[in-house]
Amino acid sequence: MSDYTPDNWVVIKFTQQVKSGNTGYGRTEKVFYKVLGGWSGGYLDGDSWRLNSGIVDVEETTDSFIFIGGSGSRYICDKTQECLRMNTAGIWNQMQEVSESTAGDVKLELMEPDNERTRKDWKAMILNVTPEEFIAKYEDVLLPVMKRLADK
């Protein structure tokens, strides 16, 4: 398992139309999210980018989001560096072109950058869980923590 700390990053939402049913004519949507990270190069080495395997979990610290991928890799993303730059803009454009050529089978959406007005709950958004569902799922873990905090 590897840790990556990109200089800049964005989250891309993939919506894939999947054939379903016995005849294959039915369609269902599969939604998943990936981190596109960029690194600024120097004189001897150029800019680079990576696309993670798909976000399966998210942790948050004071200054970073930590996106955990299906492969176990962790992208430690500075909250202030959520943006496209030259090191990622080109590949983003190429991804859009390829998506358009799939006749709508795969749609890509660049998630809007976070700011104080639109503070995102990445965990709920990516894991497709409402805050109520999250609390219900992790109630046995959250209640003791909330009790300890209340006792302080």
N, C-alpha and C positions, 0 to 999 in steps of 0.2 A: 504494500500500500504506500502510495506516494503523496506527499504534500506539495501543492503548487501555490505560489503567491503571485498572481498576475499583477502587472502594473496598472492595468485597466480591465474591465470586465462588463459583460451584459448577460442577461438571462434571455434565452430564446424559447418560446413556446412552440412546440411541434404539435399539429393536429393532423392525424393520419386517418384517412377513410379506409376501413378494413372490411373486406367482404365477409358476410356472415350468412348463416342459414344453409339449408341443404342444397339450394340451387346456386348459391354464391351471388345472388342478385341483391340480397339485403346488405345494408351498410351500417356499420357502427363506427363511432369515433373513438380513437385512442389518443389521449393527450399526454404528453410528457414534456419535461423541461430540461434544458442543458445549459451549462455555463460556457460561454465563449470568452476565453481569457487571452489577453495580449501582453507581450513583453517587448519593451523598447530595447533595441540593440545598440551597440556602440560602433566604433569605427571598424573593427575587425569582424564583428558578427552582426547580421541584420536583425530586423524586427522578426518576431515569431508569434505564433498563436497556437492555441489548443482548444479543442472542443471536448468537454468531458463526456463520459459514457451515459449520462442521464442522472438527474438529481433524485436521490431516494430519501434524503433527510437533510435538514438544515439546522445548524446551531447558530446562536448569535452571541457575540461578545460586545463589549462597549463600543469598539471601533471596527468590527469585522462581522461579515456573514461567513460561515463555514459551510460550504455546500459539499455534501458527501455523495459521491457517485456510486453507481451500481458496481463498479470494479473495486470499490473501497478507497479510491483516491479522494483526497480532500482539497478543495479549492478554498484557500483562505483569502477572502476578498474584502479589501478596505472599503468601508461604506462610502468614502468620499471619491472613489475612483470608478464608479459605475457609469461607464460611457464608452462609446465607440471612438476609436482613434485610428490613425492611419494603419496601425498594425493589425486592426480587426475589420476596418471598414471594407476593404477589398474582398475578404472572404465572405463577409455578410452579404455583399452584393452578388457574389457568385452563388451563394446558397439560395438567395431569392430567385435568381434566374433558373436554377435547377428546379426549385419548387414550382415555378410557373409552368415549366415544361412537363409536369406530372399530371396535367389536366385536373387539378384540384384534389388529387389523391393525398397530397401532403401540403399543408399550409404552414407558413412560418410567421411568427409574430414576435417582434422585438418588444420585450416588456419595457414599459416606461421607466426611466430612471427614478429612483426613490428620492424623495426630499421631505422636508418637515411637514409639508401640506398633505403629501400622499404617502405617509409612512406605511409600508407594506408589512403584512404578516406573511413572510415568505413561506413559513412552514405550512400554514393553513392553505395558502394559495397553491403551492406545489404539490402538497400531499392531498389536496382536494378534500380538506376537512374543515368544517365550520368550527368556530371556537367552542360551541357547545359539545360537538362530537369529540373534539380534542380533550376537553375536560372529562367527558364521560369515559373516554378510552383510558385516560391516565389518572383517573380520580384517586386510585389507591396510592399513587406516588405524590400527587399534588396536595391531598388533604394533610398529611403529616408536615409537609413543608409549609403550607399556609398556617397551620396551627403553631409551628415554631416561630414563624414571623410575627404572628399575632401576640405571642407570649413575650416578645422582646420589648 
